[in-house]
Amino acid sequence: MLHNYKLGCISASQTIVITGIFLLIWAFGSYLIYVLTVPDPFVCFPPFSGCVSISHAGGYPFSGFFYRLLVLPLAPFLGLSMYFIVQFLQNINPDVRPNIRRTLILLGSVILPISFIVAEAFKDGHRFHPQYVSDLHLLFSVIAFLSLIIFQIIASLQLPKARSMIFLALLPVFIIVFQYSTHIQKINDIVEWNVFISIVVWNVLIGRSLRQ
């Protein structure tokens, strides 16, 4: 049963919720340290104005150290959280097909943590790295985002009577479609932050639902 799945003394639901909260701390904490330690930083609320990308803080000494330090434990925690979610789906919906479970585990527990680490933990300073490092960062960031978005959409479709979760899982897709239909300045960074936040909120909400 699901209550038997734990990480030490931390339950499956707590692991998922804590992972979501630490993802927010990772992104916003890195940006705050960037603002406090860099001369003439871009100061704003990024999800609204898009003054910087999530990864921008990773290119500076102090904020970059915090940025990469949290990625290393977050990636396996994120993969483990996705595994717990698959077990949760299997418990509440026995009709989930084996190929769907395998697809979810591949996306959430294998592709996601690996691409997350490659994209973020080994990201060099944005001013000094060769172009191919920036290209690899972008490539694996896209892979991480897409694998998590697809995971959440498929998982939401397996939830009985959970239209709100399906909508929240589809929200990043709506935001990205909006991105390609407008020419608002700095829309790319606004989209990145809001897609990230919607993904984390989905993670926290489904973690809380495991307690019920």
C-alpha positions as CSV (number, residue, x, y, z in Angstrom):
1,M,0.0,0.0,0.0
2,L,1.0,3.6,-0.6
3,H,1.5,4.4,3.1
4,N,4.4,1.9,3.1
5,Y,6.3,4.1,0.7
6,K,8.7,6.4,2.6
7,L,12.0,8.1,2.4
8,G,13.4,7.4,5.9
9,C,10.8,8.9,8.2
10,I,9.3,11.1,5.5
11,S,6.1,9.8,3.9
12,A,5.5,9.7,0.1
13,S,3.1,12.7,0.3
14,Q,5.5,14.7,2.4
15,T,8.4,13.9,0.0
16,I,6.4,15.2,-3.0
17,V,5.2,18.4,-1.2
18,I,8.7,19.1,0.2
19,T,10.2,18.6,-3.2
20,G,7.8,21.2,-4.7
21,I,8.5,23.7,-2.0
22,F,12.3,23.3,-2.4
23,L,12.0,23.8,-6.2
24,L,10.4,27.2,-5.4
25,I,13.2,28.0,-2.9
26,W,15.8,27.0,-5.5
27,A,14.4,29.3,-8.2
28,F,13.4,32.3,-6.1
29,G,16.2,31.9,-3.6
30,S,18.8,31.9,-6.3
31,Y,17.3,35.1,-7.8
32,L,17.2,36.8,-4.4
33,I,20.8,36.0,-3.7
34,Y,21.6,37.3,-7.2
35,V,19.9,40.6,-6.4
36,L,21.7,40.9,-3.1
37,T,25.2,40.1,-4.3
38,V,25.5,41.4,-7.8
39,P,26.2,45.1,-8.7
40,D,23.4,46.6,-10.7
41,P,21.1,43.5,-10.8
42,F,17.8,43.3,-12.7
43,V,15.3,43.8,-9.9
44,C,11.7,42.8,-10.5
45,F,9.2,40.1,-9.8
46,P,10.2,37.8,-12.7
47,P,6.9,35.9,-13.2
48,F,5.3,39.3,-14.0
49,S,8.0,41.3,-15.8
50,G,10.4,38.6,-17.0
51,C,13.5,40.7,-16.3
52,V,15.7,37.5,-16.0
53,S,15.3,33.8,-16.7
54,I,15.3,31.2,-13.9
55,S,18.9,30.1,-14.9
56,H,20.3,33.7,-14.9
57,A,21.3,33.5,-11.3
58,G,23.4,30.4,-12.0
59,G,26.0,32.5,-13.8
60,Y,27.3,34.4,-10.8
61,P,29.5,33.3,-7.9
62,F,27.3,33.4,-4.9
63,S,23.9,32.8,-6.4
64,G,25.4,30.3,-8.8
65,F,26.8,28.3,-5.9
66,F,23.4,28.2,-4.3
67,Y,21.7,27.4,-7.6
68,R,23.9,24.4,-8.3
69,L,24.1,23.2,-4.7
70,L,20.3,22.7,-4.5
71,V,20.0,21.1,-7.9
72,L,22.1,18.1,-7.0
73,P,19.8,16.8,-4.2
74,L,16.6,18.2,-5.9
75,A,17.0,16.1,-9.0
76,P,16.9,12.6,-7.3
77,F,14.1,13.9,-5.0
78,L,12.1,15.0,-8.0
79,G,12.6,11.6,-9.6
80,L,11.5,9.8,-6.4
81,S,8.5,12.1,-6.1
82,M,7.4,11.1,-9.6
83,Y,7.8,7.5,-8.7
84,F,5.6,8.0,-5.6
85,I,3.0,9.7,-7.8
86,V,2.9,6.7,-10.2
87,Q,2.3,4.4,-7.2
88,F,-0.4,6.7,-6.0
89,L,-2.1,6.5,-9.4
90,Q,-1.9,2.7,-9.4
91,N,-3.5,2.5,-6.0
92,I,-6.5,4.8,-6.7
93,N,-6.9,3.6,-10.3
94,P,-6.1,-0.1,-10.8
95,D,-7.1,0.3,-14.5
96,V,-3.9,2.2,-15.3
97,R,-2.2,0.3,-18.0
98,P,1.3,-1.1,-17.5
99,N,2.6,0.7,-20.5
100,I,1.3,4.0,-19.1
101,R,3.0,3.3,-15.8
102,R,6.3,2.5,-17.5
103,T,6.0,5.6,-19.6
104,L,5.4,7.7,-16.5
105,I,8.4,6.2,-14.7
106,L,10.6,6.7,-17.7
107,L,9.6,10.4,-18.0
108,G,9.5,11.3,-14.3
109,S,12.1,9.1,-12.7
110,V,14.7,8.7,-15.4
111,I,14.6,11.4,-18.1
112,L,13.6,14.3,-15.8
113,P,16.2,14.0,-13.1
114,I,19.0,13.3,-15.5
115,S,18.2,16.2,-17.8
116,F,17.6,18.5,-14.8
117,I,21.1,17.8,-13.5
118,V,22.8,18.1,-16.9
119,A,21.0,21.3,-17.6
120,E,21.5,23.1,-14.3
121,A,24.1,21.5,-12.0
122,F,26.9,21.8,-14.6
123,K,25.9,25.1,-16.1
124,D,28.9,27.4,-16.4
125,G,28.9,31.2,-15.8
126,H,26.7,32.8,-18.5
127,R,29.4,35.3,-19.5
128,F,32.4,33.1,-19.8
129,H,31.3,29.7,-21.2
130,P,31.6,28.7,-24.9
131,Q,28.4,28.7,-27.0
132,Y,28.0,25.0,-27.0
133,V,27.6,25.0,-23.2
134,S,24.7,27.4,-23.5
135,D,23.2,25.3,-26.2
136,L,23.4,22.2,-24.1
137,H,21.9,24.0,-21.1
138,L,19.0,25.1,-23.3
139,L,18.5,21.6,-24.8
140,F,18.4,19.7,-21.6
141,S,16.3,22.4,-19.9
142,V,13.7,21.9,-22.6
143,I,13.9,18.2,-22.2
144,A,13.4,18.5,-18.4
145,F,10.4,20.9,-18.8
146,L,8.8,18.8,-21.6
147,S,9.2,15.5,-19.7
148,L,7.7,17.0,-16.6
149,I,4.8,18.6,-18.5
150,I,4.0,15.4,-20.4
151,F,4.3,13.4,-17.2
152,Q,1.8,15.7,-15.4
153,I,-0.7,15.6,-18.3
154,I,-0.7,11.8,-18.6
155,A,-0.8,11.4,-14.8
156,S,-3.7,13.9,-14.5
157,L,-5.7,11.9,-17.1
158,Q,-5.4,8.9,-14.8
159,L,-7.0,10.7,-11.9
160,P,-10.7,9.9,-11.5
161,K,-12.8,13.1,-11.3
162,A,-9.9,15.5,-11.2
163,R,-10.7,18.1,-13.8
164,S,-8.9,20.9,-11.9
165,M,-5.6,18.8,-11.9
166,I,-6.0,18.2,-15.7
167,F,-6.5,21.9,-16.3
168,L,-3.4,22.7,-14.1
169,A,-1.4,20.1,-16.0
170,L,-2.5,21.7,-19.3
171,L,-1.8,25.2,-18.2
172,P,1.9,25.2,-19.2
173,V,0.8,24.2,-22.7
174,F,-1.7,27.1,-22.8
175,I,1.1,29.5,-21.6
176,I,3.5,28.2,-24.2
177,V,0.9,28.6,-27.0
178,F,0.3,32.2,-25.8
179,Q,4.1,32.8,-26.0
180,Y,4.1,31.9,-29.7
181,S,1.0,34.0,-30.4
182,T,2.3,37.3,-29.0
183,H,5.2,39.7,-29.4
184,I,5.4,41.0,-25.8
185,Q,8.9,42.0,-24.8
186,K,10.7,39.5,-22.5
187,I,7.8,37.1,-22.9
188,N,10.1,34.1,-23.0
189,D,11.3,34.6,-19.4
190,I,7.8,35.3,-18.2
191,V,6.6,32.1,-19.8
192,E,9.5,30.2,-18.2
193,W,8.8,31.4,-14.7
194,N,5.0,30.8,-15.0
195,V,5.4,27.3,-16.5
196,F,7.7,26.5,-13.7
197,I,5.3,27.8,-11.0
198,S,2.3,25.9,-12.5
199,I,4.4,22.7,-12.6
200,V,5.4,23.1,-9.0
201,V,1.8,23.9,-7.8
202,W,0.6,20.7,-9.5
203,N,3.3,18.7,-7.7
204,V,2.4,20.2,-4.3
205,L,-1.4,19.7,-4.8
206,I,-1.0,16.1,-5.9
207,G,1.3,15.5,-2.9
208,R,-1.3,16.9,-0.6
209,S,-4.0,14.6,-2.1
210,L,-2.0,11.6,-1.2
211,R,-2.8,12.2,2.5
212,Q,-6.6,11.8,1.8
